[in-house]
Amino acid sequence: MARGGAAVRVRARRAPALGALGRAPLPRHPPGRGPRRGAERDGECAPAPSAARHLRAPRGWRDLRPARRLRRAAAARGRAGLLGVLLGAGRARAVGGGRAGARRGRAPAARARRGAGAAARSARRRQAVILRARGVARRFGRDLALAPTDLVVAAGEVVALVGPNGAGKSTLLALLAGALEPSEGTVERADGVRIGWAPQRPAFYGRLTPRENLELFARLEGEAEPAAAAARLLGAFELPDRGRSSGDLSVGNRQRLNLAIALLGSPRVLLLDEPTAALDPTQRERLWERVAAVRDLGGAVVFATQNLEELADHADRVVKLDDGRLVFDGAPAEAVLA
């Protein structure tokens, strides 16, 4: 680039590597239960390659225009933004009363809400990314269960997946857990993060008792004292311990055992597919207390639900799927209108 008769060499900065992220491994695991979380620690999974090559450089890093043109553009944007605010405020004052005026007067408020939502999403991106899906899609034969989808989950947030039956919620959760291999795209998670997954259909060994199931999965999760961990969760979820096989449990107790297995190994990310189904009110409250504890400790929770009350009470963010496509990603208050 020549400026003032002298040649100026400008060197573009390289994007920093996100070394903490890698592709989620897909190890072998017990039938119907998803990945053995933390298996890479025991050498079952090879270390995942760095995801740095998939990241784009932040905007402006490769902008080599002269500083004068940048200052002009910034000043022009500032004048245009100020003019828009003034015109919007003047229009709202001018319309006064009447139905038409009320409709126009709501426009600045709607723009303000959209601006607040954009600011919240920007703040989320600045938080530590704990789980990320990049263009993940899944086909079953010729049927497209999930179109290419991007999803970022930050540490310390609870994300609700909503949508009609068959929208792709369970498929997305299974892809995030590593129980399904994506037809395209990648799933990445922060280094050393353990994932606890409770599928919609409880998955455990029906011929084993609840205690035997918990002790088995506790060993797979690397619990130092599997028997103590099993006893603790048996009491926490009020599961029967009378030598009865898990396959003979009631629907509610099966769901409790399913959730108890997901909590083994102190996972930092919980993936729950309609977790409150078949739970009584007391167990629901205890479940949400555990979800809040995971979030407060810097973890993350993604759960699928059809209950709108759960969105308002427990979700920080809502992701809506419809016909296998992501159609909304924002605050719970906005999701009702989406």
Buried (B, 14 or more C-beta within 10 A) or exposed (E): EEEEEEEEEEEEEEBEEBEBBBBBBBBEBBEEBBBBBBBBEEEBBEEBEBBEEBBEEEEEEEEEEEEEEEEEEEEEEEEEEEEEEEEBEEBBEEBEEEEEBEEBBEEBEEEEBEEEBEEEBEEBEEBEBBBBBBEBBBBEEEEBBBBBBEBBBBBBBBBBBBBEEEBBBBBBBBBBBBBBEBBEBBBBBBEEBBBBBBBBEBBBBEEBBBBBBBBBBBBBBBBEEBEEBBBBBBEBBEBBBEEEBBEEBEEEBBBBBBBBBBBBBBBBBBBBBBBBBBBEEEBBEBBBEBBEEBBEEEBBBBBBBEBBEBBBEBBBBBBBBBEBBBEBBBBBEBBEEE
